[in-house]
Amino acid sequence: MKKQLLTAALMLTGIFALTPSANAKSVMDSNLTMEWMNTDVAPLELEARQGFGMGDKFFLQNKQTGKIEVWDKTGKIDELASGKGTNLTFDDAGNIIVRVGDFNTDYVNTRNEIRIISADRSVVKDIPLSGIPKGRLDFWGHVRGNVLDETEGGILYMGVAWQPFIYEIPIINGEQDVANTYNYSYFSPFKVNGQFASTSIISSWKDVEDLAILSPLYTATNCNSIQRLSLDEDENWVHDSYFITPRHSGCAGFYIFKMGEQKYIVYPSGANNADGFTISKLATKETSENEDSDESVRVATKYSEQKDDGNPMYINNAYFGNHLTAEVISSTQAYIYQYYPKGYLAKYLLTVKGTDGVDNLAADNKAVVMGGKGEIIIEGEASSIEIYTTGGVLVSRNNDNVKCVPGIYIVKTDGNVTKVIVK
């Protein structure tokens, strides 16, 4: 039975179009291309710490002005009235859900009120949330279903810092179903049971993945671990396993999506907290550690922006960075939207070749160039390979595995030019 009713007791090809500045280098795998990038959002920084992209636009919640700012590649194009909270998300139907109460550390009074804005912007509804205790959570994850649907509705999952509970909040026809709102005792697999940090994200999708949690903990922070939860025999949400996320780095942002018959997950990666991201095939394992074998599920990586001297372009973003969403457009293609507070917002196209939408990343016999830790690896067929420093010095010729010091390199394979980062 449900635990508690609240009424009774949640691969590297350089793409250089629209780089962040004249001296930054956007580098990513060959199956990722950058559609556009806009760096005008950088001054927003802490005031707009959460946002998402869809439909060639970004929606950024500005807690100082109490507005959702709507941006595209040209800049800010619109504003939607919201409130002075930070929480912003959307459901499977594209409806926007935003917290309208003042930013504070306690969920009390109007802090519990949310606004629902329909996908076509024709409906705006403000509703209170009942049964949410004192505490703080700055980010919401994806909301399952359609919160404006009159029959099934949607479900918002959330937690509260300092509380060991997940709250399951059904919203039907734009109203909370209080009688069927539940909380579950959350027992973390880490050192402290259930204490969510303010950067925790709890996401759910209809027909994609039931429940996933990114939960850094106060005394045992592990920002690289996204948990999969499942229902036990008593219909309580419990820890099931960890999603395999090679190269993961960063406490905010992840998104699960499906192309064809294959599920994927996109999440932050990189060394500077972290404006890069990686896409992997969705898979799980028992431990939260990153291992070399995890690379087998990696599909694509967009690397952190680098200056000409190889240093990071964007740093010191704390936990507010790298919000990622996906918009599937076919069985082999999806748009990836990235909002990096204090940096930029950008839209990318992911193309995964093959009839199953998964493998065959090095199709058409083209060489795939990869930069690793202290090495450059070339996979596939190439009759000519040349590796140069950015200063034009030849490092190697016709070798497919070259040991080298960290930096940026130019790799030529049969006339194709790739810029590679070696860490």
N, C-alpha and C positions, 0 to 999 in steps of 0.2 A: 504494500500500500504506500501511497505518497507519504513523505515524512512529516510535513507539517503544513496545515492550512493556515495562512496568515490571519484568517478571520477567527481561527480557533486558537492559536498560540502566539534563483537566475545564472668555352670555345671562343675566340676573341677577334672580332673585326671592328676596326675603329669607325665610328659614325660621327661626323664632325659638323653636321648641319645644326645651326642654332646652338652653338656652345654657350656656356654660361657667361664667359667673357673672352676677351681676345687672347688671354694666356691660359685658358683651361682646356682640358682634353677629355672629351667624352669617348669612352672606350667600352665596347660591349661585344658579346658573341655575335656571330654572323647571322643567327636567326632572330636577332633583335634589331630593329631600326628605330631611330628617333623621329617621331612625327613633328614635334615642336617642343620648345622649352621657353619658359618665361621666368626671368629672375627678378621682376619688379616686386614680387611678394616678400623679398628678404626683409624689408623694414618692419613687417608685421610681427615677426618673431614670436614672443610669448603671448601676445594678445590674440593671436589666431593659431593656437597650438594644435588644432585638429581640423581636418578637412578630408574630402574625398572627391574623386573624379567620376563622371559618367556623361555620355552624350556630348563629348568634345568640350566639356566645361568642368570647372572645379568649383566646389562649394566650401567656403572657409568660414568657420564660426569665429567672429571677432567679439570676444567677451567685453572689450572696453566700450565698443559702440553699440553692442546689443543687436548686431546685424549679421546675417549670413552674406558674405561677399561672394558674388558670382564672377568668376574669372574665365577667360579663354586665352588663346595665344596672343591676343592683342592687348590684354590688360583687364581691368575690372569693368564689367559690362552691366552689372545690376546689383541690387541689394534686396534681401528679403528680411523683413522684421523678425527678430528672434528674441533674444534676451541676453543676459550677462553671465550665463553659464559657459562651460567649455564643451560639454558633451554634444556630439553631432554624429548622426549615422543615417542609414537608409535601409529600407527593406527590399525584399525580392521584387516588389512591384515598382520600385523607384520612388516611393514616398519618403520624404525627409522627416526625421525625428530629431528634435533638438531640445535641450534643457533650457528653460527660459529664466530660471531663478538666478539670483546673484551668485557669483563665484565666491565660495567660502569653503570651510572645512567641514561643515555639517549639512546633512540632508534634512532640513527642517523648513517649515512654513512653505513659502513659494518656491523654495529650492527643489521641491518635489514635483513641480508642475512642468509638463512637457508640452511642446507644440508639434503638431503633425501638419505637414504641408504636402498636399497631394502631388503626384508626379507631374500633373498638368497645371499645377499652381492654382486650381480653381477652388480648392477647399483648404481652409486653415482652421484647425481645432486645437484649443488648449484644454488639457485635462490634468487633474491632479493624480499622483501616484500614491496609493494607500499602502501602508505596511512596510515602508522602507525606513530602517532605523538611522540613528545618528552615525555619521561617517562620511567618507569622501571617496569618490572615484571620478577621475577627470575624463576618462575615455570610455566610449561605448563601442562594442563590436557590431558586426552586421546583424540585422534583425530578420528573423525567419518569417516568411509568408507575406501577407498584405494586411497591414493594420487597419485599413479602411474597408476591408471585405466584410460583408454583413453576416457571413456564415462561419467561415473558418478563422478569419482574422490573421494576426501574426503574433509572434512571441518575442518580447524583449528579455534577454538574460543580462543580469548585472550582479555585481558584488559591491561591497562597501568596505573601505579600508578599515582595519582593526576588527572586522567581523568575519567569522569562519562560516559564511553562508553564501550560497548562490540563490538569487531570486529569479523566479520564473514568472513573468508578468504577461499574461495573455491580453491582447488589445484587439477587440472586435468592433467593427464599425466605428473606429475612433474613440472607443471607451474602454477603460480597464475592466476586465472581468475579475472583480475583486474576489468573488466566491471561489474561483479556480486559480487564484494566485498562490504560489507555493514558495517555501524556502527549503533548502537542502543543506544539511551539514556538509561542509566541504573540507575534506581531509587531504591536504597537500602531500605529495610524495617527498617534498623537501623537509627541512628541519622544523618549520613552524607550521602547525596545522591551520590552513585556511586563511591566514592573514593576507588579504589582498593589498597590494600597493596601489597608489593612486593612478599608476600607469597600466594596471591590469586591463586586459581586453578579453571579453567573453563573446564569441561569435557563434551564430547558428544560421544555417541555410536550408531551405526546403529542397529536398532531393539531391543535395550535394554533400553535406556533412552535418550530423546532428548537433554536436556541441564541441567547441574548441576553446581553449583558454591559454592566453599568454599571461602568466602571472609571476612577475618578479616579486620576491618577498623581502620584507624589511631586513631580516637578519640572515637570509640565505639567498641573495639575489642571483638568479640564473636567467638572464635575459635571452638566452639561446634556446630555451625550452618551451615549445608549444605542446600542450597536452591535449590528447583526445579523451573525451569523457563518454561513457555509455551508461545505460540504465541497468541496474542490477535486478535481482529477482523481486525486490520490493519496490521497484520503480523509483529508485533514488539515483541521481546522477553521481557517478563515482569515477575516479581516475582509471583509465583503461590502458593507455600507452602514450608514447611520445611520437610526434611526427618527425620524420627524418628530414633535417634541414641543414644540409652541408653549407659551410661558410657563413652561417647565421651570426649576426651581430646587431644588437640594438633592441631596446625594450618596447618600442611602439611600432605597430603596423604589421599585419599579415592578412592574406585573403586567399580563400580556397575557391576554385572554379573548375568547370568541367568543359572540355572540348572533345567532341565525339564521345567515345567510351572511356576516355582517360581523365582522371581528376589530377589537378595541379595545385600547388601552393606557392605563392609569391611572398617574400619576406625580406627584411633588411639584411645586407651583407656588406662587408668592408671593414676597414680598420679604424675609421675615424667617426664612429657612432652616428650613423653610417649612411651616407647618401647613395651608396650603391644598393643593389638588390639582386636576389637570385630567384629563379623559378625552378621548382623540382616537381617530379612526379609524386603524387601523394602516396606516402607509405609510412608505416609505423615500426617502432621497435621498443624494446623494454627499457632501455636506458636513455638518459638525456644527453650523453656525451657525444661530441662530434668526433667521428672516426673517418679514416681514409676510405673505408668501404662505402661510406655515405655518398661519395661522389657518383656512384652508379646511377642515382636517381636524378642528378642535376641535369637540367635541360638548357638553361641559359643564365648568364650573369651580366649585369650592367655594373661596371666598376665605379668606385668613388671618383669624383672629379679630381683631376690632377693639374697642378700648374706645370709650366715648362721645366721647372727644376725638379719635378717629381714629388713635391710636397702636396698634401691635401689642399684642395680649394676651399672646402668648408669644414669648420671644426667647432668645438664647444657648443654642441646643440642640446646637451643634457638629455632628458628623456622625451623631448617634445617632437622628435623627428621621424621622418620617413613613413608616411601613411600611404598605403598601397591598395589599389583596387583594380579589378579586372572586368573587362566588358567583352564577352565572347561574341564574335561575329561570324564564325563558321566552325566546322569540325577541326580545322587546323590553324585558325588564327584568332587572336584576341588582342584587344588594346589593353595596355598596362598603364594606369595612371599613377603618378607619383607626386605627392606633396611633401616637400622637405622644408619645414619651417626654418626661417633664417637663410634660406637658399633659393629654392626655385620650385616651380611646378612644371611637370613635363608629361608628355604622352608618347608612348612607344607602341610599336606593332610587333607582336610575337608571332612568328610563323614556324610551325612544327611540321615537317614533311613526313610523308608515309601514310599508308592507308589507314593505320590505326591512330594517326595523329600523335605518335610518340617517338618512334625511333627514326633511323635513317637521317640523322642530323647532318651527316657529311655526304649527302646525296650528290649525284652527278659527278662523282669522282673528284670533287674539289677538296683541296687540303684544308683541314681545320687547324688553326693556330691557337695554342693555349699557353698562357703565362701562368706559371706556378710559383712555388717557393724556391727561389734560387735556380730556376730552369725555364727553358722554353721548349715546348713539345709540339711537333707537327704530326698530325694524324691524317691518313688518307694518302692519295697518290699525288706526287709532285715531282716533276722531272728536274726542276731547278729550285733551290732554296738558298736565299741569302739573308743574313741577319746583320743589321747595322745598329750602331748607337744613333741617338737623335742628332749627333754631330757629324754623322756620315762615315764613321769608322767601321770597317768590315769586322765583324766578330766571328762569323762562321759561314762556311759555304757547303751546301748539300749534306748537312747533318740534321736528322729529325729529332734529336734530343741534345740540347746544348745547355751546359751549366754556365750560369752567369750571375753577376752581382745584381742586387735590386736596382730597378730603374725602368725607364721607358725605352723600348726598342722598336725598330722598324724591321718587319719581316716581309720579304718578297718571295712569293711562291708562284712560279709560272706567270709572272707579270702582275699578279694580284698583290696589293700592298695592304699590310695590316699593322696597326700599332698595338703593342703588347706591353702590359705592365707586369714586371717580375717583382715579387715581394721577398 
